[in-house]
Amino acid sequence: AYWANLSDSIFQKNSNTVIYAHNQKNEFGKLKNINIGDKIVVTTDSGNTLVFEYFSDNIVDPNNSSVIFEEVDVSRLVLITCNGVFSEDRRILYARLVD
């Protein structure tokens, strides 16, 4: 998985942090089983752990980069992956910081 360096730092207040990866087994492939309310745990390179709660998703055209630059009033994690293996559409998953 990769942090979109044009998005906010995960430590910034009211951040819009974007992480993207392929829709494959050892990357974001398991996200097809995620349910509203599930927790997403992110561990940073420095060993900090943050917990987010998944609350919605959206399917967009692969050329839609607006999600990276959205301003938000809560700290939010945005995960981007293909909408299925070899799909051209992108699935955008949204989660808010809980811990």
TAQUI-V597378 format. One line per field, one symbol per residue. ss: DSSP state (~ for helix, > for strand, _ for the rest). phi: phi as a letter, one per 30 degrees, with the letter a starting at -180 (. if undefined). burial: 1 if it has 24 or more other ideal C-beta (glycine too) atoms within 12 Angstrom, else 0. A space follows every 50 residues. Layout:
ss=???
phi=???
burial=???
//
This chain:
ss=_>>____________>>>>>________~~~~~_____>>>>>_____>> >>>>>>>>>>_____~~~~______>>>>>>>_______>>>>>>>>__
phi=.bddddddddcddhdbccbbaddbecbcedddcdbejdcccccdedjdcb cbcdbabacbddddcdedcdcbcbdbcbcbaddjdidddcccccbcdca
burial=10110011010000111111101000010010010000010100000001 0111001000000000110101001111111110000001111111100
//
